[in-house]
Amino acid sequence: MSWMFLRDLLSGVNKYSTGIGRIWLAVVFIFRLLVYMVAAEHVWKDEEKEFQCNIRQPGCENVCFDYFFPISQVRLWALQLIMVSTPSLLVALHVAYREGREKRHNKKFYISPGSMDGGLWCTYIISLVFKTGFEIGFLVLFYKLYDGFSIPHLVKCDVRPCPNTVDCFISKPTEKKIFLYFLLVTSCLCIVLNIIELGYLVFKSFVKYCLQRYFQNFKSSACKCHNLDYVTCNEIDVPNLLQKHNSDCSRSIPQKFEGSGLQEE
């Protein structure tokens, strides 16, 4: 993986992340990828050649190394970094789809292609769930494959074709143990950041939904109150006006009869 491609990849995803997501990207880039590429990769270099057993039986050392290390720890570390970083690309691809859709139809469909709403919000939540799942899964895999995160100085092997139980020595066990502890701490930190960001997005969306419902109910109640006042005015004020008008008319009619010399029978 080239440095330019890695930089462009992380900077592209960083534009559409939240503040907590940017912290997560910084932790992944500085404390995991750089540490892996600059230091950890060289610690595990030629680890099979440096794995030695106190016997010269042909094939014994190779079989014992494969038994205790079915997959190289540094390669499993690299695979973890790839799998953890991949879900973040879903957000960048979704934003690219939005931009392409607006460009294809020459029409504005979104407030901003990178605005965290609708389908992009769901994509971001899914990416967080996958990242957290991959982190936890690889930590469990590390623990199961190597019986923890500690590197012993000496292991005993009795796998054929070894004629008997032999002692095998692992190169740089203390240095490897330090790097594995560093891997464990940074992975747990990333899991915590993912959970915090997930809770923040869900809580923010819940508050937004509650506020929208509150304003909708307030608006509907205001409209109902306005309609009720209008109906009350029609039921009370209008008959009073009619009654007053009728009484005025009844007083004016006798006066007309008197002016004309006519009398009521």
C-alpha angles and dihedrals in degrees: 000000000000122000093234092053091047092049093048091046095053094041090051092053092041092064093065099039129102122244091268090047090055090053089051091051091050091051092048094047100042105029100033115023097036093043090049096047098040103037119000096054091058093048092060094040113127090000092151092053091049093049104101134184128194093245135073097211107140112252095008096107093046093050093046092049091050090048096053096034109034087169125018112258093226092051090050087050090053091048090051092053091050095048093045093049096045099074090059088066089066089071093050091047091050091051090048089052090053092049092048092049093053091046093048095050094033088226137116109246100160137039086235128348089233097047112127100238141102116359095358089059090054091047091051092049091049091050090052092050092050093047092051091046093050092048093052093042094053093046089054090046091052091050095048097045098047102026093246135330098292123104114215121215092221134031128183118225129191100166118133134287084040105099093216142350108310133189116240125192125213118215121239095357096166094049092047091048090054092052092047091052088049088051090051094050095047092046091052090047090053091049090052091048091049092050092047092049091047091051091046094053094045092047092047091050091047092051090048091051092049092050092050091050091047093052091045092052091045091051093047092047090050090052092049091050091050092050091047091053090050092051091047091053091051093049097046113023101040097056090049090054091049091049091051091048092051092050091051090051093050091053094049096052098066090049090058091050092052093050093053095048093245124131131207115249 
